[in-house]
């Protein structure tokens, strides 16, 4: 979805041709630890593990329409 002047709105299905987005990568870091527990009752099965997903931080610099 793109609105250049606020009065006309263009909606893409699923993409909008002629629009470019410029972004800057600020870096990557590990997120909070996520704990995962698998458990089946009455079978003495229990598996507990966790992981920290990698997250990328972006800053949008410009959204431009090219005619």
C-alpha positions, 0 to 999 in steps of 0.5 A: 500500500502506498500513498504519495500525497495522501489523496491517492492510495495504491494497493498491490496484490501482492506487490506494487510495481514501481515502488522501491523501499530503501532500508539500512541494516543496523545489525543482528543480535540474539533475541530472548531465550525461548523454552520449548517443552514436549511432554506426554503424560503417562508415558514418562516422555519429557523433552525440554530445550530452548534456543535464541533466535537471531533478530535483524534490526532495520531502519526504513530510509525512503519509500519512493514511487518510480513512474 
